[in-house]
Amino acid sequence: MSHYLFFLFLIPLIILINFFLIKKNFLTSNTGKLHQDYTSLNQVPLSGGIYVLLFFYFFETNVEFLIFISILFFIGLIADLNLINSPLKRFTMQICLIVLFIISLNIQIEDVRINWFNELLLNNLFNIFFCSFCFLVLINGSNFIDGNNCLSIGYYFDIFYHNVFEL
């Protein structure tokens, strides 16, 4: 029952923090770019990644994973703050970090239920490439669908909630 209270407390807290960020003009992105024409706000808070990062810090114990996820967060943050203007540079930094992440944590996909593809996955180099590709699609696809604030964060909180609290 306490996890329900946690989520009931979390949602108003997120709304309050976002209101404060917009009011104080802190960690906000000014709209006006072509891909931001859909929003009615003049400023959009860049706080969604902070909430996801805090969620990982509360519920994850693997320190190496937390370091990688924090570096990935900061790559996204500096891109959102327009300190990295080139998508190619950001993508290259993501590729390097994710490949290092996969190799150091020994992440592998063993079975996709397609026999000929499972045989390809037995090759370690192909497995690293495929895992990297999957993570890159997940990260950049999530960024793509998050055009409207909290669209993807709600989705990931829902997945997290059902995987952690529903037994």
C-alpha positions as a printed Julia matrix, in Angstrom:
167×3 Matrix{Float64}:
  0.0     0.0     0.0
  2.9     2.38    0.62
  3.9     2.38   -3.07
  0.47    3.81   -3.95
  1.09    6.64   -1.52
  4.51    7.16   -3.06
  2.98    7.67   -6.52
  0.16    9.83   -5.15
  2.82   12.04   -3.56
  5.12   11.96   -6.59
  2.75   13.36   -9.22
  1.81   16.59   -7.38
  5.48   17.03   -6.46
  6.5    16.82  -10.13
  3.82   19.35  -11.1
  4.96   21.7    -8.32
  8.63   21.41   -9.28
  7.83   22.04  -12.97
  5.77   25.11  -12.02
  8.67   26.41   -9.92
 11.19   25.78  -12.72
  9.07   27.7   -15.24
  8.42   30.55  -12.8
 12.13   30.93  -11.94
 13.23   30.34  -15.57
 15.59   27.58  -14.43
 16.34   24.53  -16.6
 13.85   25.62  -19.23
 14.0    25.53  -22.99
 12.62   28.5   -24.84
 10.17   27.45  -27.5
 10.43   28.84  -30.98
 12.34   26.1   -32.74
 10.41   24.49  -35.56
  9.86   21.23  -33.66
  8.43   23.13  -30.67
  5.56   24.89  -32.44
  2.99   22.47  -31.0
  3.32   23.69  -27.42
  1.36   26.56  -25.95
  3.98   27.34  -23.34
  6.73   29.89  -23.93
  9.13   27.83  -21.85
  9.26   24.08  -21.36
 10.98   22.66  -18.24
 13.84   20.25  -18.89
 13.14   18.28  -15.74
 11.81   14.94  -17.06
 15.23   13.31  -17.14
 15.91   14.45  -13.59
 12.86   12.55  -12.34
 13.91    9.39  -14.16
 17.46    9.73  -12.83
 16.19   10.18   -9.26
 13.98    7.14   -9.71
 17.03    5.07  -10.64
 18.94    6.42   -7.64
 16.11    5.39   -5.3
 15.58    1.88   -6.65
 18.85    0.74   -8.31
 21.83   -0.58   -6.35
 24.35   -1.27   -9.14
 26.8     1.64   -8.87
 28.33    1.06  -12.31
 24.86    1.24  -13.88
 24.11    4.46  -11.99
 27.33    6.02  -13.28
 26.47    5.16  -16.89
 22.88    6.35  -16.6
 24.1     9.61  -15.01
 26.57   10.25  -17.84
 23.83    9.51  -20.37
 21.56   11.97  -18.53
 24.22   14.69  -18.69
 24.72   14.13  -22.43
 20.99   14.68  -22.91
 20.95   17.69  -20.58
 23.79   19.51  -22.32
 22.13   18.77  -25.66
 18.83   20.21  -24.36
 20.65   23.29  -23.09
 22.1    23.7   -26.62
 25.68   23.26  -25.44
 25.97   20.51  -28.07
 24.43   21.79  -31.28
 25.4    18.88  -33.49
 23.14   15.8   -33.38
 26.04   13.81  -34.85
 28.28   14.69  -31.89
 25.55   13.76  -29.41
 24.84   10.51  -31.22
 28.55    9.65  -31.34
 28.87   10.29  -27.61
 25.82    8.07  -27.0
 27.27    5.27  -29.14
 30.6     5.32  -27.31
 28.95    5.36  -23.9
 26.47    2.6   -24.73
 29.1     0.28  -26.22
 31.25    0.8   -23.12
 28.17    0.21  -20.95
 27.3    -3.06  -22.73
 30.86   -4.38  -22.61
 31.54   -3.45  -18.98
 28.23   -4.83  -17.64
 28.36   -7.85  -19.98
 24.87   -7.22  -21.33
 23.79   -9.79  -23.9
 20.66  -10.81  -25.72
 20.48  -14.58  -25.77
 17.14  -15.42  -27.32
 14.82  -13.55  -29.68
 12.86  -16.68  -30.63
 14.12  -16.6   -34.2
 16.53  -19.5   -34.65
 18.75  -18.05  -37.39
 19.01  -14.74  -35.5
 19.85  -16.55  -32.26
 22.8   -18.12  -34.07
 23.99  -14.64  -35.08
 23.71  -13.54  -31.45
 26.19  -16.24  -30.46
 28.87  -14.07  -32.1
 29.99  -11.7   -29.33
 30.75   -8.79  -31.66
 27.35   -9.04  -33.34
 25.67   -9.29  -29.93
 27.39   -6.07  -28.77
 26.38   -4.34  -32.01
 22.76   -5.5   -31.74
 22.45   -4.56  -28.04
 23.92   -1.14  -28.81
 21.47   -0.69  -31.65
 18.54   -1.63  -29.39
 19.59    0.81  -26.66
 20.14    3.61  -29.19
 16.69    3.05  -30.7
 15.15    3.03  -27.21
 16.89    6.24  -26.12
 16.41    8.24  -29.3
 12.92    6.88  -29.92
 11.91    7.9   -26.4
 13.33   11.35  -27.02
 11.4    11.52  -30.29
  8.02   10.62  -28.77
  8.57   12.93  -25.82
  7.6    15.93  -27.93
  4.81   16.61  -25.48
  6.0    16.87  -21.89
  5.66   13.74  -19.79
  4.55   11.56  -22.7
  7.39    9.07  -22.4
  8.09    9.6   -18.71
  4.54    8.45  -17.92
  5.1     5.38  -20.06
  8.36    4.47  -18.29
  6.94    5.1   -14.82
  4.08    2.78  -15.72
  6.52    0.05  -16.84
  8.61    0.57  -13.72
  5.57    0.47  -11.47
  4.29   -2.79  -12.94
  7.71   -4.46  -12.85
  8.68   -3.41   -9.34
  5.46   -3.17   -7.35
  3.23   -5.72   -9.07
  4.34   -9.18   -8.06
